[in-house]
Amino acid sequence: MAVRETSVRDTAGLEALISRAAAQGKGLPPVDRWNPEFCGDLDMEIKADGTWFYMGTPIGRQPLVRLFSTVLRKDADGKTYLVTPVEKVGIRVEDAPFLAVELNVSGAGDDQVMTFRTNVGDVAEAGAENPLRFVVDAGNGGLKPYLLVRGRLEALLARAVMYDLVNHGEDIVVDGKSMFAVRSRGVAFPIMPSGQLEMQSR
C-alpha cells in the first residue's frame, strides 16, 4: 500500500484526530507500541516557548494541547508525530516539544531528587531514566538544559527553572575532572568544567 504523503490540513481531519486521541481515555496511551501508517504532515508546530500552533494560529485551549501531548512521539528518524492506533501524522517542533516550568528539589547529596513539571502536566524526576543534558546555544553562547521526559521527548527548562537548577549546582569530580554539576537520584549531571564556570563568572 502506498504511503499518503500529502499534507493533512482540513478541519474535519483535525477533528477526527482529536476524537481518536480522546478515545484513548485518561493517562498516557501506549504510543510506543502503535505502528500505524504514516498519513502525511499536519500544519501544526510547537514553538520554543511551548506554544502550540495550528495553521499559524495559537491553540488556546490547554486541555486540547494536553490531549495532543499524550499522543506525541519522536521516532528514530528524529521527526515528531501525533500517533493514534490508526494513523501517524507529522508535526514541526522548533526546539523541544515540552517546556519545564517548575522545579522542586528535595533531599541533599546523593539523596537529592530534582522533580520537574512541564507545561503540559508531565511530572518527571531527573535520574538515570530521565537524564538532564546541557548544550551551549550556538547563537548566543547561552546554556540550554534539557530533561528527557518520556520516550525520546525532551523538555527545555524555562529560564527561571534553569536559574533555580544552577543554584543547586556544585563542584563534583567526574571521570577525574572537576565539573560544575547537579545531582538527582544518585546521578551527577555535569554542566561544564569548573574552570570554565569560573571564567564565565568574572
Rosetta blueprint (number, residue, H / E / L):
1 M L
2 A L
3 V L
4 R L
5 E L
6 T L
7 S L
8 V E
9 R L
10 D L
11 T H
12 A H
13 G H
14 L H
15 E H
16 A H
17 L H
18 I H
19 S H
20 R H
21 A H
22 A H
23 A L
24 Q L
25 G L
26 K L
27 G L
28 L L
29 P L
30 P L
31 V H
32 D H
33 R H
34 W L
35 N L
36 P L
37 E L
38 F E
39 C E
40 G E
41 D E
42 L E
43 D E
44 M E
45 E E
46 I E
47 K L
48 A L
49 D L
50 G L
51 T L
52 W E
53 F E
54 Y E
55 M L
56 G L
57 T E
58 P E
59 I L
60 G L
61 R L
62 Q H
63 P H
64 L H
65 V H
66 R H
67 L H
68 F H
69 S H
70 T H
71 V L
72 L E
73 R E
74 K E
75 D L
76 A L
77 D L
78 G L
79 K L
80 T E
81 Y E
82 L E
83 V E
84 T E
85 P L
86 V L
87 E E
88 K E
89 V E
90 G E
91 I E
92 R E
93 V E
94 E L
95 D L
96 A L
97 P L
98 F E
99 L E
100 A E
101 V E
102 E E
103 L E
104 N E
105 V E
106 S E
107 G L
108 A L
109 G H
110 D H
111 D H
112 Q L
113 V E
114 M E
115 T E
116 F E
117 R E
118 T E
119 N L
120 V L
121 G L
122 D L
123 V E
124 A E
125 E E
126 A L
127 G L
128 A L
129 E L
130 N L
131 P L
132 L E
133 R E
134 F E
135 V E
136 V E
137 D L
138 A L
139 G L
140 N L
141 G L
142 G L
143 L E
144 K E
145 P E
146 Y E
147 L E
148 L E
149 V E
150 R E
151 G L
152 R L
153 L E
154 E E
155 A E
156 L E
157 L E
158 A L
159 R H
160 A H
161 V H
162 M H
163 Y H
164 D H
165 L H
166 V H
167 N L
168 H L
169 G L
170 E E
171 D E
172 I E
173 V E
174 V E
175 D L
176 G L
177 K E
178 S E
179 M E
180 F E
181 A E
182 V E
183 R E
184 S E
185 R L
186 G L
187 V E
188 A E
189 F E
190 P E
191 I E
192 M E
193 P E
194 S H
195 G H
196 Q H
197 L H
198 E H
199 M H
200 Q H
201 S H
202 R L
